């Protein structure tokens, strides 16, 4: 069934005092993305024809984040913090100009899913003028209650502080989001008063007003995760845990083996192929794509990197932004890769830094090799040819090129280009002085006795 065009109004004007932070609450992150970013992504995925954002005065960082996520987003200011209905009315110009459904959601409820928003809109298709999102938490404390009649239609949403003892026993709670298919929605919202325990204009009072005008109000029931709001650092950690649990479950359902799921941390955009094996204590920062048949051993940190089919990473490896591992490439323990490509079959198995470089197919980087890429002012590139062998404990001072099939002797410091198939060895001459160590110790001992 086709639906009318959807306007989504996102409320982001909350102060977030309990976060104890100079950063606006909705810009705190979950899974590598701000809470606002999650909500805007959900609104976009739900097919919103237009998104409007309501902010508090001075929230320039929030504006910038929103404009980056949704170019052309309509942004409105709520001049005073006078309640949720007052916040929605700040976007009255967008609502009045819109012909279709209007859905209101909150920027501090980051785990709500597109399918949940779709379910709310589908409730409107049953003839309801208003759809509210309900859920059943284990702990009812602090939540408004969704009150229903014998037919299951919503009669009111009662904030806990305004609820009677009997109403407080109701288990169906208000998750906050609401959808409207109402002519004259702005007038309906303007009719809301602030005669309640908080002296605020509650958006939830639109339920009783709509009922009084003969309109049906019905509920869509979501999950506890959909309704999980964040007002403190503790709740932020709880939302992160819920996000990670959701991401781990999805990864395993799609063909990924997580040896110890509770120890693997994903970002919002982590992409994993099938038959990927991930050992314990692996962190995926944003921007990571992993192809099929990759093995990631324990204790790795990976950010903005591409790992291609059949590659092997770790244990204790770090892939920084711009790392690109080719098919079957190996990056081993205590190896760091940054802004560098390892082509098919290339190996760097031990204790190396590969920064700003390109390693050709089947090349071998020995233990303790360093790409000396920074001169204190600028970064320079190191190029390793196909099939080249770089011996252990070598320093390659960029810019430098090691030709195809070349061999770098262990312990070398290479400052000039090496021709293909050449051997290069750069070491100081070996000098041995028999008996020197014993004479040195005797001298030191005599001086110590005289002191």
BELHU-V896964 format. One record per helix or strand of 3 or more residues. SS is the DSSP state (h for helix, s for strand). FROM is the first residue (numbers start at 1). LEN is the number of residues. If there is no record, write none. Layout:
# BELHU-V896964
{{SS	FROM	LEN} {SS	FROM	LEN}}
This chain:
# BELHU-V896964
{{s	6	6} {h	17	3} {h	25	3} {h	35	11} {s	50	7} {h	60	10} {s	74	5} {h	84	6} {h	92	6} {s	101	6} {h	114	11} {s	130	6} {s	145	4} {s	154	5} {h	160	3} {h	167	3} {s	173	8} {h	185	6} {h	203	10} {s	217	5} {h	233	21} {s	256	3} {h	261	3} {s	276	3} {s	330	4} {s	336	7} {s	347	4} {s	353	7} {s	370	3} {s	382	3} {s	395	3} {s	400	3} {h	436	15}}
